[in-house]
């Protein structure tokens, strides 16, 4: 039995459309996804605000809460929890050059409205976690806004969200670029700095995604470890990435198996999940995937993650200590490779 509880988002099963081509698969309705996720062994669902309430911009506050309650009933039906809710600001025309950091006061107001509604939805779904992927928070043109001003606007927005609900926790999910050109909060270290600047740092932490760390030229396990050392790792999204290009969200472990092993290892060594945290699998199907295999990338990611859990359980820490004492790191590296390769 897995030591971790795993979560997944409905967007992880999609129709295959991308920036360069149309859909290649049929859409699957929300309840069918939830039912299948439960059958696969997932424990929780990750939400954007409009995953729960698709027409959120057309409804008032009470109507939004009512729609969210319907979604909670679906979760209850299949025994699943909601992990978090994230305002999907990057898809609205009003956030073309930022939400919290937009140069338009009216657009910043809209971003906060969506954030408050996300908090309302989270409460109806039974979670206190709000995730902020700061997709367009930065600059497209370097001279278009001051990074000092933009960073202060982010802190200001966080303080307003914290004041709106005194019980929520905000998890910032950092990424260095794409779709924005230059992010203002691109790594987990930036997240720690922003957290410290808020009115209540105890309620602002981080969510680390493997691919985002790789895009910053960093090792995901070290980013995870840094956040753990600070007591600020409140969520992870495990996936994989082939180099520093667009965000691929590949099946966990298929490109960088040793790197994947060390992510699972640092999580297990530090009892991640003991406070109710989930291990999120944020992976996308290949565009060539057929309709009948729409969930295979998730099944594979879950299988690889659990296999790596077992590898960590077999890890010989006594041998590791002997190698460290004699500085025989070649032997330690070979041991890890043999462990992963089954030799």
C-alpha positions in Angstrom: 0.0 0.0 0.0 1.3 3.4 -0.9 2.6 5.6 1.9 1.4 8.7 0.1 -2.1 10.0 -0.8 -2.2 11.0 -4.4 -4.2 13.8 -6.1 -5.0 14.7 -9.7 -6.7 17.5 -11.6 -9.5 17.1 -14.1 -7.3 19.0 -16.7 -4.9 16.1 -16.6 -7.3 14.2 -18.8 -7.9 16.4 -21.9 -8.6 16.4 -25.6 -5.1 16.7 -26.9 -5.4 20.2 -28.4 -2.2 22.4 -28.0 -0.8 25.7 -29.3 0.0 24.1 -32.7 -3.0 21.8 -33.4 -6.6 20.9 -32.7 -8.1 18.3 -30.4 -7.2 14.6 -31.0 -9.5 13.0 -28.4 -13.1 13.4 -27.3 -14.0 15.4 -24.2 -14.8 13.4 -21.0 -17.4 14.8 -18.6 -16.4 15.8 -15.1 -18.2 13.1 -13.2 -16.8 10.3 -15.4 -13.3 11.6 -14.7 -14.0 11.7 -10.9 -15.3 8.2 -10.9 -12.3 6.9 -12.9 -9.8 8.7 -10.7 -11.4 7.1 -7.6 -11.1 3.6 -9.3 -7.5 4.3 -10.1 -6.6 4.9 -6.5 -6.4 8.7 -6.2 -7.6 10.3 -3.0 -8.2 13.9 -3.9 -9.0 16.3 -6.8 -7.2 19.5 -7.6 -9.4 22.3 -8.8 -9.2 25.5 -10.7 -12.1 27.8 -9.8 -13.7 27.2 -13.2 -13.3 23.4 -13.0 -15.8 23.6 -10.2 -17.9 26.5 -11.6 -17.3 26.7 -15.4 -19.4 29.8 -15.9 -18.0 31.6 -12.8 -17.8 35.0 -14.5 -21.6 35.0 -15.2 -22.7 34.2 -11.6 -23.0 36.1 -8.4 -21.4 35.0 -5.1 -24.3 32.9 -3.8 -24.8 31.3 -7.2 -21.1 30.3 -7.3 -21.3 28.8 -3.9 -24.4 26.8 -5.0 -22.6 25.4 -8.0 -19.7 24.4 -5.8 -22.0 22.5 -3.5 -23.1 20.4 -6.4 -19.5 19.5 -7.1 -18.9 18.6 -3.5 -21.8 16.1 -3.8 -20.0 14.4 -6.7 -16.8 14.2 -4.7 -18.7 12.7 -1.7 -20.4 10.2 -4.0 -17.0 8.7 -5.0 -15.2 9.2 -1.7 -12.8 11.9 -2.8 -11.6 15.1 -1.2 -10.8 18.5 -2.7 -7.1 19.3 -2.3 -7.1 23.0 -3.3 -8.7 25.6 -5.5 -6.7 27.8 -7.9 -8.1 30.9 -9.6 -7.5 30.5 -13.3 -6.6 34.1 -14.1 -4.5 33.5 -17.1 -7.3 32.5 -19.4 -9.3 35.8 -19.1 -8.8 38.7 -21.6 -8.6 41.1 -18.6 -5.4 39.3 -17.4 -3.5 39.6 -20.7 -0.5 41.3 -19.0 -1.1 40.1 -15.4 -3.8 39.9 -12.8 -2.4 41.0 -9.4 0.4 42.8 -11.3 -1.6 44.3 -14.1 -1.0 47.9 -14.9 -4.8 48.3 -15.0 -6.4 48.9 -11.6 -9.7 47.6 -12.9 -8.0 44.4 -14.1 -6.3 44.0 -10.7 -9.7 44.3 -9.1 -11.1 41.5 -11.3 -8.1 39.3 -10.3 -9.0 39.8 -6.7 -12.7 39.1 -7.3 -11.8 35.7 -8.9 -9.4 35.0 -6.0 -12.1 35.7 -3.4 -14.6 33.5 -5.3 -11.9 30.8 -5.3 -11.8 31.0 -1.6 -15.6 30.7 -1.4 -15.5 27.7 -3.7 -12.7 26.1 -1.6 -14.8 26.5 1.6 -17.8 24.8 -0.1 -15.6 21.9 -1.3 -14.1 21.4 2.1 -10.5 22.6 1.7 -8.6 25.5 3.1 -5.9 25.6 0.4 -5.7 28.1 -2.4 -3.0 27.6 -5.0 -1.6 30.5 -7.0 0.1 29.7 -10.3 1.3 33.2 -11.2 1.1 32.5 -14.9 1.1 36.0 -16.2 2.5 37.8 -13.2 5.7 39.4 -14.5 6.6 41.2 -17.7 6.2 40.6 -21.4 8.3 43.7 -22.1 11.1 44.3 -19.5 10.5 48.0 -19.3 6.7 47.8 -19.0 6.6 47.6 -15.2 9.0 47.8 -12.3 9.8 44.5 -10.7 9.8 46.3 -7.4 6.3 47.7 -7.9 5.1 44.3 -9.3 6.4 42.3 -6.3 4.8 44.8 -3.9 1.5 44.4 -5.8 1.7 40.6 -5.3 2.3 41.0 -1.6 -0.6 43.4 -1.4 -2.9 40.9 -3.2 -1.9 38.1 -0.9 -2.6 40.3 2.2 -6.1 41.0 0.9 -6.8 37.3 0.4 -5.5 36.5 3.8 -7.7 39.1 5.3 -10.8 37.9 3.3 -10.6 34.5 5.1 -8.6 34.1 8.3 -8.4 30.3 7.9 -7.1 29.8 4.4 -3.5 28.8 3.4 -2.1 30.2 0.2 0.3 27.9 -1.8 2.4 29.8 -4.5 3.4 27.5 -7.4 6.5 29.1 -8.9 7.6 29.0 -12.5 10.3 31.1 -14.2 8.6 31.7 -17.5 5.9 30.7 -20.0 3.4 32.1 -20.7 5.0 35.2 -19.2 8.5 36.2 -20.4 10.0 37.1 -17.1 8.4 35.9 -13.9 8.5 38.0 -10.7 8.3 34.9 -8.5 10.1 32.1 -10.4 11.5 29.7 -7.8 10.6 28.3 -4.4 13.2 30.6 -2.9 11.3 33.6 -4.3 8.2 32.1 -2.7 9.9 32.0 0.7 10.8 35.7 0.3 7.3 36.7 -0.7 5.8 34.7 2.2 8.0 36.5 4.7 6.8 39.9 3.4 3.1 39.1 3.9 0.9 40.0 6.9 0.8 36.4 8.0 3.8 34.3 6.7 2.5 31.3 8.6 -0.3 31.0 6.0 1.7 31.4 2.8 3.8 28.5 1.6 4.7 26.8 -1.6 3.8 24.1 -4.1 6.7 22.7 -6.1 6.3 21.3 -9.6 9.1 19.1 -11.0 8.9 20.6 -14.5 8.9 24.2 -13.3 12.1 23.6 -11.3 13.7 22.0 -14.4 12.7 25.0 -16.5 14.6 27.2 -14.0 17.7 25.0 -14.4 17.3 23.6 -10.9 17.0 20.2 -9.4 13.4 19.5 -8.2 14.6 17.4 -5.2 16.7 20.3 -4.0 13.8 22.7 -4.4 11.6 20.3 -2.5 14.2 20.0 0.1 14.6 23.7 0.5 10.9 24.2 1.0 10.8 21.3 3.5 13.7 22.8 5.5 11.7 26.0 5.8 8.5 24.1 6.8 6.8 25.5 3.7 6.2 22.6 1.3 2.5 22.3 1.4 2.0 20.7 -2.0 4.0 19.0 -4.9 3.2 18.3 -8.5 5.3 15.5 -9.7 5.9 15.2 -13.5 8.8 15.2 -15.9 10.4 17.5 -18.4 12.8 17.0 -21.4 15.1 20.0 -21.1 14.5 23.8 -20.8 11.7 24.3 -23.3 7.9 24.6 -22.9 6.2 23.1 -19.9 5.7 19.5 -21.0 4.1 17.8 -17.9 5.4 14.4 -19.0 4.7 11.2 -17.2 6.6 11.2 -13.9 10.1 9.6 -14.2 10.1 8.9 -17.9 12.9 11.4 -18.7 14.9 11.7 -15.5 14.4 8.5 -13.4 17.2 9.2 -10.9 15.9 12.7 -10.4 12.4 11.3 -9.9 13.8 8.8 -7.3 15.4 11.6 -5.4 12.2 13.6 -5.3 10.4 10.7 -3.8 13.3 10.0 -1.5 13.4 13.5 0.0 9.7 13.5 0.5 9.7 10.1 2.3 12.7 11.0 4.4 11.0 14.0 5.8 7.6 12.5 6.4 5.8 14.5 3.7 2.1 13.8 3.9 2.1 13.4 7.7 0.1 16.6 8.0 -2.4 15.6 5.4 -0.5 16.8 2.3 -1.1 15.1 -1.0 1.3 14.1 -3.8 -0.1 15.6 -6.9 0.5 14.1 -10.3 0.2 16.9 -12.9 0.8 15.1 -16.1 -0.6 15.4 -19.6 -1.3 12.7 -22.2 0.7 12.7 -25.4 -1.1 14.3 -28.2 -1.0 10.9 -30.1 -2.8 9.1 -27.3 -6.1 7.4 -28.3 -9.4 7.9 -26.6 -9.2 4.4 -25.0 -5.9 5.3 -23.4 -6.9 8.7 -22.1 -5.9 7.8 -18.5 -2.8 5.7 -19.2 -0.3 8.5 -18.5 -1.9 8.9 -15.0 -1.8 5.2 -14.4 1.8 5.1 -15.5 2.8 8.0 -13.3 1.1 6.5 -10.3 2.8 3.1 -10.9 6.2 4.7 -11.3 5.8 6.8 -8.2 4.8 3.8 -6.1 7.6 1.8 -7.6 10.0 4.5 -6.5 8.5 4.5 -3.0 9.5 0.8 -2.8 13.0 1.7 -4.1 13.4 4.3 -1.3 12.3 1.7 1.3 15.1 -0.6 0.1 17.7 2.1 0.1 20.7 1.0 2.2 21.4 4.0 4.5 24.2 2.1 6.3 26.1 1.6 3.0 25.4 5.3 2.2 27.0 6.3 5.5 30.1 4.2 4.8 30.5 5.7 1.4 30.2 9.2 2.8 32.8 8.5 5.5 35.3 7.2 3.0 34.2 9.7 0.3 33.6 6.8 -2.1 30.9 8.6 -4.0 31.6 6.5 -7.1 30.4 3.5 -5.2 27.4 5.3 -3.9 26.4 6.4 -7.4 26.8 2.9 -8.7 24.7 1.5 -5.8 21.9 4.0 -6.7 22.0 3.0 -10.4 21.9 -0.7 -9.6 19.0 -0.1 -7.2 17.1 1.7 -9.9 18.0 -0.7 -12.7 17.2 -3.8 -10.6 20.7 -5.2 -10.8 
